[in-house]
């Protein structure tokens, strides 16, 4: 859909928008729910995955690194009065996480959220909004992780010059996935109710639950959260190349290129080059690339 000129979106107002710190206690139960919502535990005999879905596993319960995506999260706020965002037309297009320490299986965090960048793409192509979240230990203030979310505001361009204008942080350059055959490939199923499970982690955007909202956004039915698909790609990497070792992961970034229907089989191709994994994920039944330009930074 072509974007129209936004009459109400004001970049400087969004960059200055205050967000209250989000204090969150999370328990072993939350960690188990997150792992199950991204498909961990689908193979009961997979003893490596057991460490993420069973608190009695040898060595104790581990948190999937991408769980940081749901910690200290503000919730869906773009539909609030005064944002100037046409929220039914926004699309989450990229996510990046940097881990400064391994996530514990339970803890208390505080999330500091802010809008750090707005980029008018020009020529009726909408705008990109970058949001940063610093996830810190609530007691010591130590930084656990930094999360960067990039959202395409499809109907809210036109606040800059004709060929685009940027305010604040610029979008990151695209990561190039190798052209050679992958070093590993992993097929993982998603459940028909996967979106309804994943939303229990705190992302209650009705696009993922309400058929009417999904249709108004141009989708035939509710779609899976992009962050659930990202978690599935992390699952694939842990399973195939990292021997389920969370201590090996230092960061991850990915572009969301197409919607996933709950129930799709997700095939993740992976390439290892030094201290990084590149990856791409395809919805097998539709032959559609749903994650691209993926990179996992290793210790």
PEHUUR-V542232 format. One record per backbone hydrogen bond with DSSP energy under -0.5 kcal/mol. CO is the residue of the C=O (numbers start at 1). NH is the residue of the N-H. Records with the same first field share a line. If there is no record, write none. Layout:
CO: NH, NH
This chain:
4: 157
5: 7
8: 10
9: 11
10: 13, 14
11: 15
12: 16
14: 17
21: 23
22: 24, 111
24: 26, 109
26: 107
27: 31
28: 32
29: 33
30: 34
31: 35
32: 36
33: 37
34: 38
35: 40
36: 39
39: 42
42: 44
43: 46
45: 47
46: 50
47: 51
48: 51
49: 52, 53
50: 53, 54
51: 62
54: 57
57: 60
64: 67
65: 68
66: 69
67: 70
68: 71
75: 77
77: 80
80: 83
85: 87
86: 89
87: 90
89: 154
91: 93, 152
93: 256
94: 150
95: 254
96: 148
97: 252
98: 100, 146
103: 63
107: 26
108: 138
109: 24
110: 112, 136
111: 22, 113
112: 134
114: 116, 132
116: 169
117: 130
118: 167
119: 121, 128
120: 165
122: 125
124: 3
126: 121, 122
127: 153
128: 119
129: 151
130: 116, 117
131: 149
132: 114
133: 135, 147
134: 112, 136
135: 144, 145
136: 110
137: 141
142: 137
144: 100, 101
145: 135
146: 98
147: 133
148: 96
149: 131
150: 93, 94
151: 129, 153
152: 91, 154
153: 127, 156
157: 6
161: 164
162: 123
165: 120
167: 118
175: 177
184: 270
186: 188, 268
188: 266
191: 194
193: 197
194: 198
195: 199
197: 200
198: 201
199: 202
202: 204
205: 208
206: 209, 210
207: 223
209: 211
210: 214
211: 215
212: 216
213: 217
214: 217, 219
215: 218
225: 228, 229
226: 230
227: 231
228: 232
229: 233
230: 234
231: 235
232: 236
233: 237
234: 238
235: 239
236: 240
237: 241, 242
238: 244
242: 245
244: 246
245: 248
246: 249
248: 299
250: 99
251: 297
252: 97
253: 295
254: 95
255: 257, 292
260: 224
261: 264
264: 190, 266
265: 267, 284
266: 188, 268
267: 269, 282
268: 186
269: 280
270: 183, 184
271: 273, 278
273: 276
275: 298
276: 273
277: 296
278: 271
279: 294
280: 269
281: 290, 291
282: 267, 284
283: 286, 287, 288
284: 287
288: 283
290: 257, 258
291: 281
292: 255
294: 279
295: 253
296: 277
297: 250, 251
